[in-house]
Amino acid sequence: MIKAILIFNNHGKPRLSKFYQRYSEDTQQQIIRETFHLVSKRDENVCNFLEGGL
């Protein structure tokens, strides 16, 4: 099940964030920070889709 769709610019600013499950604002911000941190560490030739479990 897709729980969220997040799109960032290269500097980490969210350009689109859509959550399909209810989370508190603090939890959403934490998810956004952690997701950008994980994606930004990857090589350029690696897919930027993440599987996660909350």
PDB file of N, CA, C and O in Angstrom:
ATOM      1  N   MET A   1       0.834  -1.168   0.000  1.00  0.00           N
ATOM      2  CA  MET A   1       0.000   0.000   0.000  1.00  0.00           C
ATOM      3  C   MET A   1       0.889   1.245   0.000  1.00  0.00           C
ATOM      4  O   MET A   1       1.861   1.323   0.752  1.00  0.00           O
ATOM      5  N   ILE A   2       0.557   2.192  -0.828  1.00  0.00           N
ATOM      6  CA  ILE A   2       1.290   3.456  -0.860  1.00  0.00           C
ATOM      7  C   ILE A   2       0.779   4.319   0.282  1.00  0.00           C
ATOM      8  O   ILE A   2      -0.419   4.582   0.389  1.00  0.00           O
ATOM      9  N   LYS A   3       1.702   4.759   1.134  1.00  0.00           N
ATOM     10  CA  LYS A   3       1.323   5.583   2.286  1.00  0.00           C
ATOM     11  C   LYS A   3       1.606   7.053   2.056  1.00  0.00           C
ATOM     12  O   LYS A   3       0.988   7.911   2.687  1.00  0.00           O
ATOM     13  N   ALA A   4       2.547   7.360   1.146  1.00  0.00           N
ATOM     14  CA  ALA A   4       2.873   8.762   0.873  1.00  0.00           C
ATOM     15  C   ALA A   4       3.620   8.872  -0.443  1.00  0.00           C
ATOM     16  O   ALA A   4       4.291   7.936  -0.878  1.00  0.00           O
ATOM     17  N   ILE A   5       3.491  10.034  -1.068  1.00  0.00           N
ATOM     18  CA  ILE A   5       4.284  10.383  -2.242  1.00  0.00           C
ATOM     19  C   ILE A   5       4.998  11.678  -1.900  1.00  0.00           C
ATOM     20  O   ILE A   5       4.370  12.672  -1.535  1.00  0.00           O
ATOM     21  N   LEU A   6       6.317  11.655  -2.022  1.00  0.00           N
ATOM     22  CA  LEU A   6       7.135  12.815  -1.669  1.00  0.00           C
ATOM     23  C   LEU A   6       8.054  13.152  -2.831  1.00  0.00           C
ATOM     24  O   LEU A   6       8.738  12.275  -3.360  1.00  0.00           O
ATOM     25  N   ILE A   7       8.074  14.415  -3.228  1.00  0.00           N
ATOM     26  CA  ILE A   7       8.960  14.880  -4.289  1.00  0.00           C
ATOM     27  C   ILE A   7       9.743  16.065  -3.741  1.00  0.00           C
ATOM     28  O   ILE A   7       9.169  17.014  -3.207  1.00  0.00           O
ATOM     29  N   PHE A   8      11.071  15.993  -3.883  1.00  0.00           N
ATOM     30  CA  PHE A   8      11.971  17.019  -3.346  1.00  0.00           C
ATOM     31  C   PHE A   8      12.749  17.682  -4.471  1.00  0.00           C
ATOM     32  O   PHE A   8      12.923  17.102  -5.542  1.00  0.00           O
ATOM     33  N   ASN A   9      13.218  18.908  -4.219  1.00  0.00           N
ATOM     34  CA  ASN A   9      14.215  19.480  -5.116  1.00  0.00           C
ATOM     35  C   ASN A   9      15.590  19.006  -4.641  1.00  0.00           C
ATOM     36  O   ASN A   9      15.682  18.246  -3.677  1.00  0.00           O
ATOM     37  N   ASN A  10      16.647  19.445  -5.303  1.00  0.00           N
ATOM     38  CA  ASN A  10      17.997  18.974  -4.963  1.00  0.00           C
ATOM     39  C   ASN A  10      18.500  19.488  -3.623  1.00  0.00           C
ATOM     40  O   ASN A  10      19.493  18.981  -3.102  1.00  0.00           O
ATOM     41  N   HIS A  11      17.837  20.475  -3.065  1.00  0.00           N
ATOM     42  CA  HIS A  11      18.265  21.061  -1.794  1.00  0.00           C
ATOM     43  C   HIS A  11      17.472  20.525  -0.611  1.00  0.00           C
ATOM     44  O   HIS A  11      17.705  20.936   0.526  1.00  0.00           O
ATOM     45  N   GLY A  12      16.539  19.612  -0.865  1.00  0.00           N
ATOM     46  CA  GLY A  12      15.788  18.999   0.221  1.00  0.00           C
ATOM     47  C   GLY A  12      14.453  19.636   0.516  1.00  0.00           C
ATOM     48  O   GLY A  12      13.757  19.213   1.439  1.00  0.00           O
ATOM     49  N   LYS A  13      14.076  20.652  -0.253  1.00  0.00           N
ATOM     50  CA  LYS A  13      12.782  21.287  -0.027  1.00  0.00           C
ATOM     51  C   LYS A  13      11.693  20.440  -0.681  1.00  0.00           C
ATOM     52  O   LYS A  13      11.775  20.144  -1.873  1.00  0.00           O
ATOM     53  N   PRO A  14      10.671  20.046   0.087  1.00  0.00           N
ATOM     54  CA  PRO A  14       9.593  19.248  -0.502  1.00  0.00           C
ATOM     55  C   PRO A  14       8.789  20.086  -1.499  1.00  0.00           C
ATOM     56  O   PRO A  14       8.317  21.173  -1.168  1.00  0.00           O
ATOM     57  N   ARG A  15       8.640  19.575  -2.706  1.00  0.00           N
ATOM     58  CA  ARG A  15       7.839  20.242  -3.732  1.00  0.00           C
ATOM     59  C   ARG A  15       6.430  19.665  -3.785  1.00  0.00           C
ATOM     60  O   ARG A  15       5.483  20.344  -4.181  1.00  0.00           O
ATOM     61  N   LEU A  16       6.306  18.418  -3.384  1.00  0.00           N
ATOM     62  CA  LEU A  16       4.994  17.775  -3.297  1.00  0.00           C
ATOM     63  C   LEU A  16       5.057  16.769  -2.165  1.00  0.00           C
ATOM     64  O   LEU A  16       5.984  15.963  -2.094  1.00  0.00           O
ATOM     65  N   SER A  17       4.089  16.815  -1.293  1.00  0.00           N
ATOM     66  CA  SER A  17       3.997  15.790  -0.248  1.00  0.00           C
ATOM     67  C   SER A  17       2.528  15.449  -0.066  1.00  0.00           C
ATOM     68  O   SER A  17       1.717  16.291   0.320  1.00  0.00           O
ATOM     69  N   LYS A  18       2.211  14.213  -0.348  1.00  0.00           N
ATOM     70  CA  LYS A  18       0.839  13.727  -0.226  1.00  0.00           C
ATOM     71  C   LYS A  18       0.871  12.468   0.621  1.00  0.00           C
ATOM     72  O   LYS A  18       1.472  11.466   0.236  1.00  0.00           O
ATOM     73  N   PHE A  19       0.223  12.525   1.778  1.00  0.00           N
ATOM     74  CA  PHE A  19       0.142  11.383   2.678  1.00  0.00           C
ATOM     75  C   PHE A  19      -1.241  10.768   2.545  1.00  0.00           C
ATOM     76  O   PHE A  19      -2.249  11.469   2.639  1.00  0.00           O
ATOM     77  N   TYR A  20      -1.291   9.456   2.327  1.00  0.00           N
ATOM     78  CA  TYR A  20      -2.551   8.744   2.173  1.00  0.00           C
ATOM     79  C   TYR A  20      -2.976   8.061   3.462  1.00  0.00           C
ATOM     80  O   TYR A  20      -3.974   7.341   3.495  1.00  0.00           O
ATOM     81  N   GLN A  21      -2.227   8.286   4.500  1.00  0.00           N
ATOM     82  CA  GLN A  21      -2.540   7.767   5.821  1.00  0.00           C
ATOM     83  C   GLN A  21      -2.348   8.928   6.792  1.00  0.00           C
ATOM     84  O   GLN A  21      -1.442   9.743   6.619  1.00  0.00           O
ATOM     85  N   ARG A  22      -3.182   9.001   7.790  1.00  0.00           N
ATOM     86  CA  ARG A  22      -3.096  10.125   8.734  1.00  0.00           C
ATOM     87  C   ARG A  22      -1.892   9.980   9.654  1.00  0.00           C
ATOM     88  O   ARG A  22      -1.704   8.957  10.312  1.00  0.00           O
ATOM     89  N   TYR A  23      -1.082  11.037   9.680  1.00  0.00           N
ATOM     90  CA  TYR A  23       0.048  11.153  10.591  1.00  0.00           C
ATOM     91  C   TYR A  23      -0.009  12.551  11.192  1.00  0.00           C
ATOM     92  O   TYR A  23      -0.526  13.479  10.571  1.00  0.00           O
ATOM     93  N   SER A  24       0.516  12.697  12.388  1.00  0.00           N
ATOM     94  CA  SER A  24       0.599  14.033  12.976  1.00  0.00           C
ATOM     95  C   SER A  24       1.579  14.870  12.151  1.00  0.00           C
ATOM     96  O   SER A  24       2.401  14.330  11.410  1.00  0.00           O
ATOM     97  N   GLU A  25       1.482  16.173  12.287  1.00  0.00           N
ATOM     98  CA  GLU A  25       2.371  17.075  11.547  1.00  0.00           C
ATOM     99  C   GLU A  25       3.835  16.804  11.880  1.00  0.00           C
ATOM    100  O   GLU A  25       4.689  16.839  10.994  1.00  0.00           O
ATOM    101  N   ASP A  26       4.129  16.536  13.147  1.00  0.00           N
ATOM    102  CA  ASP A  26       5.510  16.232  13.550  1.00  0.00           C
ATOM    103  C   ASP A  26       6.018  14.960  12.887  1.00  0.00           C
ATOM    104  O   ASP A  26       7.163  14.905  12.436  1.00  0.00           O
ATOM    105  N   THR A  27       5.172  13.939  12.825  1.00  0.00           N
ATOM    106  CA  THR A  27       5.557  12.676  12.198  1.00  0.00           C
ATOM    107  C   THR A  27       5.774  12.870  10.703  1.00  0.00           C
ATOM    108  O   THR A  27       6.717  12.315  10.139  1.00  0.00           O
ATOM    109  N   GLN A  28       4.915  13.651  10.053  1.00  0.00           N
ATOM    110  CA  GLN A  28       5.087  13.924   8.627  1.00  0.00           C
ATOM    111  C   GLN A  28       6.422  14.615   8.363  1.00  0.00           C
ATOM    112  O   GLN A  28       7.132  14.253   7.425  1.00  0.00           O
ATOM    113  N   GLN A  29       6.765  15.601   9.178  1.00  0.00           N
ATOM    114  CA  GLN A  29       8.033  16.312   8.995  1.00  0.00           C
ATOM    115  C   GLN A  29       9.222  15.386   9.211  1.00  0.00           C
ATOM    116  O   GLN A  29      10.229  15.489   8.510  1.00  0.00           O
ATOM    117  N   GLN A  30       9.107  14.488  10.173  1.00  0.00           N
ATOM    118  CA  GLN A  30      10.181  13.524  10.425  1.00  0.00           C
ATOM    119  C   GLN A  30      10.337  12.577   9.236  1.00  0.00           C
ATOM    120  O   GLN A  30      11.459  12.281   8.827  1.00  0.00           O
ATOM    121  N   ILE A  31       9.235  12.105   8.685  1.00  0.00           N
ATOM    122  CA  ILE A  31       9.272  11.217   7.516  1.00  0.00           C
ATOM    123  C   ILE A  31       9.915  11.940   6.337  1.00  0.00           C
ATOM    124  O   ILE A  31      10.741  11.360   5.632  1.00  0.00           O
ATOM    125  N   ILE A  32       9.547  13.190   6.121  1.00  0.00           N
ATOM    126  CA  ILE A  32      10.111  13.975   5.018  1.00  0.00           C
ATOM    127  C   ILE A  32      11.617  14.133   5.185  1.00  0.00           C
ATOM    128  O   ILE A  32      12.367  13.935   4.229  1.00  0.00           O
ATOM    129  N   ARG A  33      12.071  14.487   6.384  1.00  0.00           N
ATOM    130  CA  ARG A  33      13.516  14.651   6.633  1.00  0.00           C
ATOM    131  C   ARG A  33      14.271  13.343   6.411  1.00  0.00           C
ATOM    132  O   ARG A  33      15.298  13.323   5.733  1.00  0.00           O
ATOM    133  N   GLU A  34      13.762  12.254   6.981  1.00  0.00           N
ATOM    134  CA  GLU A  34      14.454  10.967   6.869  1.00  0.00           C
ATOM    135  C   GLU A  34      14.471  10.467   5.434  1.00  0.00           C
ATOM    136  O   GLU A  34      15.463   9.888   4.990  1.00  0.00           O
ATOM    137  N   THR A  35      13.381  10.684   4.703  1.00  0.00           N
ATOM    138  CA  THR A  35      13.312  10.234   3.315  1.00  0.00           C
ATOM    139  C   THR A  35      14.320  10.986   2.458  1.00  0.00           C
ATOM    140  O   THR A  35      15.033  10.374   1.663  1.00  0.00           O
ATOM    141  N   PHE A  36      14.389  12.302   2.608  1.00  0.00           N
ATOM    142  CA  PHE A  36      15.371  13.061   1.828  1.00  0.00           C
ATOM    143  C   PHE A  36      16.785  12.629   2.180  1.00  0.00           C
ATOM    144  O   PHE A  36      17.636  12.509   1.299  1.00  0.00           O
ATOM    145  N   HIS A  37      17.039  12.397   3.447  1.00  0.00           N
ATOM    146  CA  HIS A  37      18.369  11.959   3.875  1.00  0.00           C
ATOM    147  C   HIS A  37      18.744  10.637   3.197  1.00  0.00           C
ATOM    148  O   HIS A  37      19.879  10.477   2.746  1.00  0.00           O
ATOM    149  N   LEU A  38      17.815   9.700   3.120  1.00  0.00           N
ATOM    150  CA  LEU A  38      18.088   8.405   2.486  1.00  0.00           C
ATOM    151  C   LEU A  38      18.301   8.547   0.981  1.00  0.00           C
ATOM    152  O   LEU A  38      19.218   7.945   0.423  1.00  0.00           O
ATOM    153  N   VAL A  39      17.456   9.339   0.325  1.00  0.00           N
ATOM    154  CA  VAL A  39      17.535   9.472  -1.129  1.00  0.00           C
ATOM    155  C   VAL A  39      18.768  10.273  -1.542  1.00  0.00           C
ATOM    156  O   VAL A  39      19.396   9.955  -2.552  1.00  0.00           O
ATOM    157  N   SER A  40      19.121  11.292  -0.790  1.00  0.00           N
ATOM    158  CA  SER A  40      20.238  12.155  -1.192  1.00  0.00           C
ATOM    159  C   SER A  40      21.590  11.459  -1.095  1.00  0.00           C
ATOM    160  O   SER A  40      22.546  11.898  -1.734  1.00  0.00           O
ATOM    161  N   LYS A  41      21.695  10.388  -0.316  1.00  0.00           N
ATOM    162  CA  LYS A  41      22.962   9.656  -0.183  1.00  0.00           C
ATOM    163  C   LYS A  41      23.210   8.693  -1.338  1.00  0.00           C
ATOM    164  O   LYS A  41      24.326   8.196  -1.489  1.00  0.00           O
ATOM    165  N   ARG A  42      22.210   8.423  -2.144  1.00  0.00           N
ATOM    166  CA  ARG A  42      22.335   7.409  -3.192  1.00  0.00           C
ATOM    167  C   ARG A  42      23.116   7.922  -4.391  1.00  0.00           C
ATOM    168  O   ARG A  42      23.199   9.125  -4.638  1.00  0.00           O
ATOM    169  N   ASP A  43      23.694   6.962  -5.139  1.00  0.00           N
ATOM    170  CA  ASP A  43      24.357   7.296  -6.398  1.00  0.00           C
ATOM    171  C   ASP A  43      23.337   7.847  -7.385  1.00  0.00           C
ATOM    172  O   ASP A  43      22.135   7.627  -7.240  1.00  0.00           O
ATOM    173  N   GLU A  44      23.828   8.565  -8.387  1.00  0.00           N
ATOM    174  CA  GLU A  44      22.939   9.138  -9.399  1.00  0.00           C
ATOM    175  C   GLU A  44      22.274   8.072 -10.259  1.00  0.00           C
ATOM    176  O   GLU A  44      21.200   8.312 -10.811  1.00  0.00           O
ATOM    177  N   ASN A  45      22.890   6.897 -10.385  1.00  0.00           N
ATOM    178  CA  ASN A  45      22.343   5.861 -11.257  1.00  0.00           C
ATOM    179  C   ASN A  45      21.446   4.876 -10.509  1.00  0.00           C
ATOM    180  O   ASN A  45      21.112   3.820 -11.046  1.00  0.00           O
ATOM    181  N   VAL A  46      21.052   5.204  -9.284  1.00  0.00           N
ATOM    182  CA  VAL A  46      20.203   4.332  -8.475  1.00  0.00           C
ATOM    183  C   VAL A  46      18.793   4.903  -8.445  1.00  0.00           C
ATOM    184  O   VAL A  46      18.605   6.118  -8.374  1.00  0.00           O
ATOM    185  N   CYS A  47      17.816   4.025  -8.500  1.00  0.00           N
ATOM    186  CA  CYS A  47      16.413   4.428  -8.428  1.00  0.00           C
ATOM    187  C   CYS A  47      16.140   5.147  -7.104  1.00  0.00           C
ATOM    188  O   CYS A  47      16.701   4.780  -6.072  1.00  0.00           O
ATOM    189  N   ASN A  48      15.298   6.149  -7.133  1.00  0.00           N
ATOM    190  CA  ASN A  48      14.990   6.923  -5.936  1.00  0.00           C
ATOM    191  C   ASN A  48      13.651   6.550  -5.305  1.00  0.00           C
ATOM    192  O   ASN A  48      13.105   7.319  -4.514  1.00  0.00           O
ATOM    193  N   PHE A  49      13.123   5.388  -5.644  1.00  0.00           N
ATOM    194  CA  PHE A  49      11.927   4.881  -4.983  1.00  0.00           C
ATOM    195  C   PHE A  49      12.362   4.140  -3.727  1.00  0.00           C
ATOM    196  O   PHE A  49      13.337   3.389  -3.757  1.00  0.00           O
ATOM    197  N   LEU A  50      11.659   4.340  -2.641  1.00  0.00           N
ATOM    198  CA  LEU A  50      11.987   3.676  -1.382  1.00  0.00           C
ATOM    199  C   LEU A  50      10.813   2.840  -0.910  1.00  0.00           C
ATOM    200  O   LEU A  50       9.653   3.222  -1.065  1.00  0.00           O
ATOM    201  N   GLU A  51      11.132   1.701  -0.335  1.00  0.00           N
ATOM    202  CA  GLU A  51      10.132   0.916   0.372  1.00  0.00           C
ATOM    203  C   GLU A  51      10.381   1.126   1.848  1.00  0.00           C
ATOM    204  O   GLU A  51      11.525   1.119   2.302  1.00  0.00           O
ATOM    205  N   GLY A  52       9.338   1.309   2.577  1.00  0.00           N
ATOM    206  CA  GLY A  52       9.510   1.532   4.007  1.00  0.00           C
ATOM    207  C   GLY A  52       8.348   0.936   4.764  1.00  0.00           C
ATOM    208  O   GLY A  52       7.359   0.494   4.179  1.00  0.00           O
ATOM    209  N   GLY A  53       8.480   0.933   6.027  1.00  0.00           N
ATOM    210  CA  GLY A  53       7.403   0.414   6.853  1.00  0.00           C
ATOM    211  C   GLY A  53       7.192   1.282   8.069  1.00  0.00           C
ATOM    212  O   GLY A  53       8.090   1.453   8.894  1.00  0.00           O
ATOM    213  N   LEU A  54       6.019   1.818   8.169  1.00  0.00           N
ATOM    214  CA  LEU A  54       5.637   2.586   9.355  1.00  0.00           C
ATOM    215  C   LEU A  54       4.438   1.939   9.987  1.00  0.00           C
ATOM    216  O   LEU A  54       3.942   2.420  11.006  1.00  0.00           O
TER     217      LEU A  54
END
